[in-house]
Amino acid sequence: MENAVKYLLLSLALLSVSARADKNPALIDVQNGVSRPAPAELNLASYTAWAAPLLKGADAVSAFTPKVFEWYENEKNRGLPQDVYNDPQRIYVNVQRPLAETQAFEDSGDITEGNTVGAEVYAEETGTVSQALTAMLFRWGKPAAAADGHSYPPGGPFSKRVDYFAANPDWGPQAYASLSMRRDGGILQNISDRYLVLIRGDATKGYDVLMQYVKPSVETPTEKCFAIAIIRPLGNGKTSYKISTRYQGQVYKILGSIKIGRDQIGFNVQKVRGVQVETAAMLKEFQDTGTIKDHKTDIEFGH
């Protein structure tokens, strides 16, 4: 009898390990089978009430969350600014407002000095809103031709990057988990971050996409990250794309001064523009080929 009990316990343990190995890595440590659907409409009050317990208390909500929601309410029913159409690539990057907010929060002691990255991006893209969403989510781990899985997006300053993406039924419809792993970034520390991704809207009216840092997968410098994107049809085969994002974590004071760090890393217009140019290239690739090429390296979950 004793041996039978030991065998049963060993079998259950092996089943647990197998189930964990088979689960999409994006869902590990964020999916527990307890239903807690996110609000159907994105607004500051309903979202923070839902997210704060998930993030282990109000302190985990970014100081920038109200600022990004304020931007979202102001922009979700507006057209693109004229600055977009004045640009040959139809891209406009604004870092002035995120920088001013950062300086104010640093001066008041609400955030750590010298570790915030922020920008507001506005762009006209060629394609449908669904195609634009596909190109955007590729950076969060969603393969172009699959509902979930993993992708190898461009790594920016990191030579190795992999992202995992999966629906999380705990959070309700159109709610997803993402795991982003990035390595070999020179002076930048390796990242291994778990995110939630909420998508609201449809292919006719457009999409609103919210991204929130939840917790580390392993050791990571990330403290907080929050962003909202707005994707709207413009007609004539064009799409409006906007995003406001704030990241807190990588310390750039080591470059010699706060100003140098902000200019080179925290609020660098050309670096942000480069990401948008890459996204436009992925969007065109998807339109032309039905897929988006992975920039595969040897990085993967568990190794």
C-alpha positions as CSV (number, residue, x, y, z in Angstrom):
1,M,0.0,0.0,0.0
2,E,2.8,2.4,0.9
3,N,4.5,1.7,-2.4
4,A,1.3,2.4,-4.3
5,V,0.9,5.8,-2.6
6,K,4.5,6.7,-3.4
7,Y,4.0,5.7,-7.0
8,L,0.8,7.8,-7.2
9,L,2.5,10.9,-5.8
10,L,5.4,10.4,-8.2
11,S,3.1,10.1,-11.1
12,L,1.2,13.3,-10.1
13,A,4.5,15.2,-9.8
14,L,5.6,14.0,-13.2
15,L,2.3,15.0,-14.7
16,S,2.7,18.5,-13.1
17,V,6.1,18.9,-14.6
18,S,4.9,17.7,-18.0
19,A,1.9,20.1,-17.9
20,R,4.3,23.0,-17.0
21,A,6.6,22.1,-19.8
22,D,3.8,21.9,-22.3
23,K,2.2,25.3,-21.3
24,N,3.1,28.3,-23.3
25,P,5.8,30.0,-21.2
26,A,3.8,33.3,-21.4
27,L,1.2,31.7,-19.1
28,I,3.5,30.4,-16.4
29,D,3.0,32.2,-13.1
30,V,0.2,34.4,-14.4
31,Q,-2.6,31.8,-15.1
32,N,-4.1,30.1,-12.1
33,G,-7.6,29.1,-13.3
34,V,-9.4,31.8,-11.3
35,S,-11.7,33.8,-13.5
36,R,-11.2,37.6,-13.2
37,P,-12.2,39.2,-16.5
38,A,-10.7,42.6,-17.4
39,P,-13.1,45.4,-18.0
40,A,-14.7,45.5,-21.5
41,E,-14.1,49.3,-21.8
42,L,-10.7,50.8,-21.1
43,N,-10.7,53.6,-18.7
44,L,-8.5,54.6,-15.7
45,A,-10.9,53.8,-12.9
46,S,-12.1,50.4,-14.1
47,Y,-8.7,49.3,-15.3
48,T,-6.7,50.2,-12.1
49,A,-9.4,48.6,-9.9
50,W,-9.0,45.4,-11.9
51,A,-5.2,45.5,-12.3
52,A,-4.0,46.6,-8.8
53,P,-4.7,43.3,-7.1
54,L,-3.2,41.4,-10.0
55,L,-0.1,43.6,-9.7
56,K,0.2,43.0,-5.9
57,G,-1.2,46.4,-4.8
58,A,-1.5,49.9,-6.0
59,D,2.2,50.6,-5.7
60,A,2.7,48.3,-8.7
61,V,0.6,50.6,-10.9
62,S,2.9,53.0,-12.7
63,A,2.9,56.7,-11.8
64,F,2.5,57.2,-15.6
65,T,-0.7,55.2,-15.9
66,P,-3.0,58.2,-15.3
67,K,-0.9,60.2,-17.8
68,V,-1.2,57.5,-20.5
69,F,-4.9,57.1,-20.0
70,E,-5.3,60.9,-20.2
71,W,-3.5,60.8,-23.6
72,Y,-5.7,57.9,-24.6
73,E,-8.9,59.7,-23.8
74,N,-7.7,62.7,-25.7
75,E,-6.5,60.8,-28.8
76,K,-8.8,57.8,-29.3
77,N,-11.4,59.8,-31.4
78,R,-9.0,62.3,-33.0
79,G,-7.3,62.1,-36.4
80,L,-3.5,62.1,-36.8
81,P,-1.7,65.4,-36.1
82,Q,-0.5,67.4,-39.1
83,D,3.1,66.6,-38.1
84,V,2.6,63.1,-39.5
85,Y,1.8,64.4,-43.0
86,N,4.7,66.8,-42.9
87,D,7.1,63.8,-42.6
88,P,8.1,61.8,-45.7
89,Q,7.8,58.6,-43.8
90,R,4.5,59.6,-42.2
91,I,5.9,59.2,-38.7
92,Y,5.9,61.8,-35.9
93,V,7.5,61.1,-32.5
94,N,6.9,63.3,-29.5
95,V,9.1,62.9,-26.4
96,Q,8.6,66.4,-24.9
97,R,5.5,65.6,-22.9
98,P,6.8,62.2,-21.6
99,L,10.1,64.0,-20.7
100,A,8.4,66.8,-18.8
101,E,6.2,64.3,-16.9
102,T,9.4,62.3,-16.0
103,Q,11.2,65.3,-14.7
104,A,8.2,66.4,-12.6
105,F,7.9,62.9,-11.1
106,E,11.6,62.7,-10.4
107,D,11.7,66.1,-8.8
108,S,8.8,65.1,-6.5
109,G,10.4,61.8,-5.6
110,D,7.6,59.7,-7.1
111,I,9.9,57.7,-9.4
112,T,13.5,56.7,-9.5
113,E,15.8,59.2,-11.2
114,G,17.3,58.2,-14.5
115,N,15.6,55.0,-15.5
116,T,12.5,56.1,-17.5
117,V,12.0,55.7,-21.3
118,G,9.0,57.3,-22.9
119,A,7.5,58.4,-26.2
120,E,4.3,59.1,-28.0
121,V,4.3,57.9,-31.6
122,Y,1.9,58.8,-34.4
123,A,2.0,57.2,-37.9
124,E,0.1,56.6,-41.0
125,E,0.5,52.9,-42.1
126,T,-0.4,51.2,-45.4
127,G,-2.8,48.3,-44.8
128,T,-5.9,47.4,-42.8
129,V,-6.2,47.7,-39.0
130,S,-6.0,43.9,-38.7
131,Q,-2.8,43.8,-40.6
132,A,-1.4,46.7,-38.4
133,L,-2.4,44.8,-35.3
134,T,-0.6,41.6,-36.6
135,A,2.6,43.5,-37.1
136,M,2.4,45.1,-33.7
137,L,1.7,41.9,-31.8
138,F,4.6,40.1,-33.6
139,R,6.8,42.2,-31.2
140,W,4.9,40.7,-28.3
141,G,5.3,37.0,-29.3
142,K,2.3,36.4,-31.6
143,P,3.4,34.7,-34.9
144,A,1.7,36.3,-37.9
145,A,-0.1,33.2,-38.9
146,A,-1.0,31.7,-35.5
147,A,-3.2,32.6,-32.6
148,D,-0.4,32.0,-30.1
149,G,3.2,30.7,-29.9
150,H,6.4,32.7,-30.0
151,S,8.3,35.1,-32.3
152,Y,11.8,36.4,-32.7
153,P,11.3,40.2,-33.3
154,P,14.1,42.6,-34.0
155,G,16.0,43.1,-30.8
156,G,17.0,46.7,-31.0
157,P,20.0,47.1,-28.7
158,F,19.8,43.5,-27.7
159,S,21.4,40.9,-30.1
160,K,19.1,38.1,-28.8
161,R,15.4,38.4,-28.3
162,V,12.4,36.0,-28.1
163,D,8.8,36.7,-27.1
164,Y,6.0,34.3,-26.2
165,F,2.2,35.0,-26.5
166,A,-0.9,33.2,-25.5
167,A,-4.6,33.9,-24.6
168,N,-5.2,33.9,-20.8
169,P,-8.9,32.8,-20.2
170,D,-8.5,34.0,-16.5
171,W,-8.6,37.6,-17.8
172,G,-11.6,37.2,-20.1
173,P,-12.0,37.6,-23.9
174,Q,-9.3,39.3,-25.9
175,A,-6.9,39.1,-23.0
176,Y,-3.4,37.7,-23.4
177,A,-0.1,37.1,-21.6
178,S,3.3,37.8,-23.1
179,L,6.8,36.9,-22.0
180,S,9.7,39.0,-23.4
181,M,13.3,37.8,-23.0
182,R,16.2,39.9,-24.3
183,R,19.9,39.4,-23.9
184,D,23.3,40.8,-24.9
185,G,22.5,44.5,-24.9
186,G,25.9,45.8,-24.1
187,I,25.5,48.1,-21.1
188,L,21.8,47.2,-20.8
189,Q,20.9,44.5,-18.4
190,N,19.1,41.3,-19.6
191,I,15.3,41.5,-19.6
192,S,12.8,38.7,-18.7
193,D,9.4,40.3,-18.2
194,R,5.8,39.1,-18.0
195,Y,3.1,41.3,-19.5
196,L,-0.6,41.4,-19.9
197,V,-2.1,42.5,-23.2
198,L,-5.7,43.6,-23.6
199,I,-7.2,44.1,-27.0
200,R,-10.5,45.9,-27.4
201,G,-12.4,46.7,-30.6
202,D,-12.7,45.0,-34.0
203,A,-11.5,44.9,-37.6
204,T,-14.2,47.4,-38.7
205,K,-13.9,50.2,-36.1
206,G,-10.3,49.6,-35.1
207,Y,-8.4,48.4,-32.0
208,D,-7.2,49.7,-28.7
209,V,-4.4,47.7,-27.2
210,L,-3.1,48.0,-23.6
211,M,0.2,46.6,-22.4
212,Q,1.2,46.3,-18.7
213,Y,4.3,44.8,-17.1
214,V,3.1,42.3,-14.5
215,K,6.2,40.6,-13.0
216,P,9.6,39.2,-13.8
217,S,10.1,35.7,-15.2
218,V,13.6,35.6,-13.7
219,E,15.8,38.5,-12.6
220,T,15.1,41.7,-14.6
221,P,15.8,45.4,-14.2
222,T,12.3,46.3,-15.2
223,E,10.2,48.1,-12.5
224,K,7.1,49.1,-14.4
225,C,5.9,49.5,-17.9
226,F,2.6,50.7,-19.3
227,A,1.5,51.6,-22.8
228,I,-1.7,52.0,-24.9
229,A,-1.9,51.9,-28.6
230,I,-4.8,53.1,-30.8
231,I,-5.3,51.6,-34.3
232,R,-8.0,53.2,-36.6
233,P,-9.0,52.8,-40.3
234,L,-8.4,55.9,-42.4
235,G,-9.8,54.7,-45.7
236,N,-8.0,54.4,-49.0
237,G,-6.0,51.4,-47.7
238,K,-4.4,53.5,-44.9
239,T,-4.4,53.0,-41.1
240,S,-3.8,55.4,-38.2
241,Y,-1.4,54.1,-35.6
242,K,-0.7,55.8,-32.2
243,I,1.0,54.6,-29.1
244,S,2.0,56.2,-25.8
245,T,4.5,54.2,-23.8
246,R,6.4,54.6,-20.5
247,Y,9.1,52.1,-19.3
248,Q,10.9,52.3,-16.0
249,G,13.9,50.0,-15.2
250,Q,17.2,50.3,-17.1
251,V,19.4,52.9,-15.4
252,Y,21.1,55.2,-17.8
253,K,22.9,57.5,-15.3
254,I,26.0,55.3,-15.8
255,L,26.5,57.1,-19.2
256,G,27.9,60.1,-17.3
257,S,25.0,62.3,-16.7
258,I,21.2,62.3,-16.7
259,K,21.1,64.5,-19.8
260,I,23.4,62.2,-21.8
261,G,21.3,59.1,-20.7
262,R,18.1,60.8,-21.6
263,D,19.4,62.0,-25.0
264,Q,20.9,58.6,-26.0
265,I,18.4,56.1,-24.3
266,G,15.5,57.5,-22.5
267,F,14.0,60.0,-24.9
268,N,15.8,59.4,-28.2
269,V,13.5,60.4,-31.1
270,Q,15.6,58.6,-33.8
271,K,15.7,55.3,-31.8
272,V,11.9,55.4,-31.4
273,R,11.4,56.3,-35.1
274,G,13.6,53.3,-36.0
275,V,11.3,51.0,-34.2
276,Q,8.3,52.4,-36.1
277,V,10.2,52.0,-39.4
278,E,10.9,48.4,-38.5
279,T,7.2,47.8,-37.8
280,A,6.2,49.3,-41.1
281,A,8.6,46.9,-42.8
282,M,7.1,44.0,-41.0
283,L,3.6,45.1,-42.0
284,K,4.6,45.3,-45.6
285,E,6.3,41.8,-45.4
286,F,3.1,40.4,-44.0
287,Q,1.0,41.9,-46.8
288,D,3.4,40.6,-49.4
289,T,4.0,37.1,-48.0
290,G,1.4,36.3,-45.4
291,T,4.0,36.0,-42.7
292,I,6.7,37.9,-40.8
293,K,10.2,36.5,-40.8
294,D,11.7,35.6,-37.4
295,H,15.1,37.1,-36.5
296,K,16.0,33.8,-34.8
297,T,18.9,33.4,-32.4
298,D,19.7,30.7,-29.8
299,I,17.7,32.4,-27.0
300,E,14.6,30.5,-25.7
301,F,12.7,30.0,-22.5
302,G,14.5,27.8,-20.0
303,H,18.0,28.3,-21.5
